[in-house]
Amino acid sequence: MTQLTLAEFLALPEGDITYELINGEAVPKMSPKRFHSRVTGVIYTLLSLWTQNRGEVGIEWAVKLKRNSKDWIPVPDLLYISYSRLPQDNILDEACPVPPDLAIEIISPDQTFGEISAKASDYLSAGVFRVWIVDPRAKSVTVFYPDAPSQTKTGTDSLEDSLLEGLEITPQQIFQQAGIP
């Protein structure tokens, strides 16, 4: 099987299926289901309200990274990138050219926490500052740090973080607004 180069992957035509570049292969990303979609919408709204003049929030925005010294193009469910990392005047319509401050992955019913936490480690190794793994079944958000153990937040635990100064949200707020029973 022929491995795709970064340029070949980025030149693929856009379609109804989103792909990630993993080990030289275009791997289809899972289509979100109802709860996943709701949680995505709520987190996007909460982050967008907070990020005024700080940076940009993206939904399924591909990111150019390296994983095990190879080109890697993951497509996080959501990301936040500060204007200090990607200036506001960068308006190119392309994959995010630098690691975001925050990558968010929402666990789908056919994914395991272990699979997504391995991806979180890859994000951190590639220069992402924080990774949130959102688990709609457990109603939890696990925060991964490059220099400290991960922390799982539930209920009214705050997702407050020095990286996201002034952001005051809780897992309970996310899941209630998303209507997750």
Secondary structure, 3 states (H helix, E strand, C coil): CCCCCHHHHHCCCCCCCCEEEECCEEEECCCCCHHHHHHHHHHHHHHHHHCCCCEEEEECCCECEEECCEEEECCCCEEEEECCCCCCCCCCCCCECCCCCEEEEECCCCCCHHHHHHHHHHHHHCCCCEEEEEECCCCEEEEECCCCCCEEEECCCCCCCHHHCCCCCCHHHHHHHCCCC
